[in-house]
Amino acid sequence: MKIRVNLYTQAFRPKKERFALAHALVVIIGSLLLMLTLTVLSENENTTLVQQVSNVKQQVGRLEDKVDELSDKVARHVQNPALEQQLELLKTRLQYRDQLLMQLSKLAQVQTSGFAILMSDLALQRDKDIRLNQIRLAGSSMTLMGVARNHDAIPRWIGKFSGGKSLQGREFSQLNITRNDDDIIAFTLTNTPIAGSKQ
């Protein structure tokens, strides 16, 4: 019986190269192409940025020229006495209008707050038998219009007016009471005479 001994072991076999020359060339060429592409893109972006900077510089230059031109015009106009006098006149008018606006604002605020106080006082002096339909204010004159369940409710309600600050001291010169077809008592109370009203 013949016995074969293999003396050509794994240690004597040639090792396989992981990266062959072809692979190395492919990696090198790929890297060069990538670097070339990045360089071209960077140059394009740089060119675009340079163009944008140039455009912005041109715009700034035009704006500076415009500012200089306007500054010259302003300087010439300021030295004109007629324009200075007209400017002072306009400033004075503006000041007067500001003062008038301030006074009108204060007056409107006073009237608004006075109306709010009157409404609060009327709400505090309410009566279950009285329902107001309309309130008219014109300066110091006031007119109240509404309906009542019975005739006694109206004088009782008017007697409560002394409890309200905005109603104190008001002298009502006229009270108009009517009864309509539906048997509803309507009244009009005013502290100024009503033209053409029936007693």
C-alpha positions in Angstrom: 0.0 0.0 0.0 1.4 3.4 -1.1 1.1 6.3 1.2 1.3 9.8 -0.3 2.5 12.7 1.8 1.7 16.2 0.6 4.6 18.4 1.5 3.1 21.4 -0.4 1.3 22.8 2.5 -0.8 26.0 2.7 2.2 28.0 4.0 4.0 27.4 0.6 1.1 28.5 -1.5 1.2 32.1 -2.8 -0.9 34.6 -1.0 -3.7 36.3 -3.0 -3.4 40.0 -3.3 -6.5 41.8 -2.1 -5.9 44.8 -4.3 -4.6 44.1 -7.6 -3.0 46.6 -9.8 -6.2 47.1 -11.8 -8.1 47.9 -8.6 -5.5 50.4 -7.6 -5.6 52.1 -10.9 -9.4 52.3 -10.8 -9.3 53.9 -7.3 -6.6 56.4 -8.3 -8.5 57.4 -11.5 -11.8 57.7 -9.5 -10.1 59.9 -6.9 -8.6 62.1 -9.7 -12.0 62.4 -11.4 -13.6 63.3 -8.1 -11.0 65.9 -7.3 -11.3 67.3 -10.8 -15.1 67.5 -10.5 -14.9 69.2 -7.1 -12.3 71.7 -8.5 -14.6 72.6 -11.4 -17.6 73.0 -9.2 -15.6 75.2 -6.8 -14.3 77.3 -9.6 -17.9 77.8 -11.0 -19.2 78.7 -7.5 -16.3 81.1 -7.1 -17.0 82.7 -10.4 -20.6 83.1 -9.5 -19.7 84.7 -6.2 -17.3 87.0 -7.8 -20.0 88.1 -10.3 -22.5 88.7 -7.5 -19.9 90.7 -5.6 -19.3 92.8 -8.7 -23.0 93.4 -9.2 -23.5 94.4 -5.6 -20.5 96.8 -5.8 -22.0 98.4 -9.0 -25.4 98.8 -7.2 -23.7 100.3 -4.2 -21.8 102.7 -6.4 -25.0 103.8 -8.1 -26.7 104.3 -4.7 -23.8 106.3 -3.5 -24.0 108.5 -6.6 -27.7 108.9 -6.0 -27.1 109.8 -2.3 -24.5 112.4 -3.3 -26.9 113.9 -5.8 -29.7 114.1 -3.3 -27.4 115.5 -0.7 -26.4 118.3 -3.1 -30.1 119.0 -3.8 -30.9 119.1 -0.2 -28.0 121.4 0.6 -29.0 123.7 -2.2 -32.6 123.8 -1.0 -31.7 124.4 2.6 -29.8 127.4 1.6 -32.9 128.8 -0.1 -34.5 131.4 2.3 -37.9 131.0 0.6 -37.9 127.3 1.2 -36.7 127.7 4.8 -39.6 130.1 5.4 -42.1 127.8 3.8 -40.7 124.9 5.9 -41.1 126.9 9.1 -44.7 127.8 8.2 -45.5 124.2 7.6 -43.9 123.2 10.9 -46.0 125.9 12.7 -49.2 124.6 11.0 -48.3 121.1 11.9 -47.8 122.1 15.5 -51.2 123.9 15.7 -52.9 120.8 14.2 -51.2 118.5 16.7 -52.4 120.7 19.5 -55.9 120.7 18.0 -55.8 117.0 17.6 -54.7 116.6 21.3 -57.6 118.9 22.5 -60.1 117.0 20.4 -58.8 113.7 21.7 -59.2 114.9 25.3 -62.7 116.1 24.5 -63.7 112.8 22.9 -62.2 110.9 25.9 -64.2 113.1 28.3 -67.4 112.7 26.4 -66.9 108.9 26.1 -66.0 108.6 29.8 -69.0 110.8 30.7 -71.3 108.6 28.7 -69.9 105.5 30.4 -70.5 107.0 33.8 -74.1 108.0 32.8 -74.7 104.4 31.6 -73.4 103.0 34.8 -75.5 105.3 36.9 -78.6 104.5 34.9 -77.9 100.8 35.3 -77.5 101.2 39.1 -80.9 103.1 39.3 -82.8 100.5 37.2 -86.4 99.7 38.0 -88.2 96.5 37.2 -91.1 98.4 35.8 -89.1 100.6 33.5 -87.4 99.7 30.2 -85.3 102.2 28.3 -85.4 102.1 24.5 -83.2 105.1 23.6 -80.7 107.5 25.3 -79.8 110.7 23.5 -76.9 112.9 24.7 -76.0 116.2 23.1 -73.7 118.4 25.2 -75.5 119.0 28.5 -79.0 118.0 27.2 -80.2 114.4 27.7 -83.3 112.6 26.5 -84.5 109.2 27.8 -87.1 107.3 26.0 -88.7 104.0 27.1 -91.8 102.2 28.3 -93.3 101.6 31.7 -95.6 99.0 33.2 -97.7 101.6 35.1 -97.8 105.3 35.6 -96.5 105.1 39.2 -93.2 103.5 38.0 -92.0 106.6 36.2 -91.9 109.1 39.1 -90.5 106.4 41.4 -87.7 105.8 38.9 -86.9 109.5 38.5 -86.8 109.8 42.3 -83.8 107.4 42.3 -81.7 109.7 40.1 -80.2 111.5 43.1 -78.2 108.3 43.8 -76.2 108.6 40.6 -73.4 111.2 40.3 -74.0 111.9 36.6 -77.7 112.3 37.2 -77.5 114.6 40.3 -78.4 118.2 39.6 -80.0 117.5 36.3 -83.4 119.3 36.0 -85.7 117.6 33.6 -87.9 120.1 32.0 -90.4 117.8 30.2 -92.0 114.4 30.7 -94.1 113.1 27.9 -96.3 110.0 28.6 -98.5 108.3 26.0 -100.4 105.1 25.9 -100.5 103.3 22.5 -103.1 101.0 21.0 -101.6 97.9 22.7 -102.1 99.6 26.1 -98.3 100.1 26.6 -97.2 103.3 28.4 -94.4 105.1 26.5 -92.5 108.0 28.0 -89.9 110.6 26.9 -88.0 112.4 29.6 -85.7 115.3 28.7 -83.9 118.2 30.4 -84.4 120.5 27.3 -87.8 121.4 25.7 -88.9 119.1 22.9 -90.3 121.1 19.9 -93.8 120.2 18.9 -94.3 117.7 21.8 -97.7 117.1 23.3 -98.2 117.3 27.1 
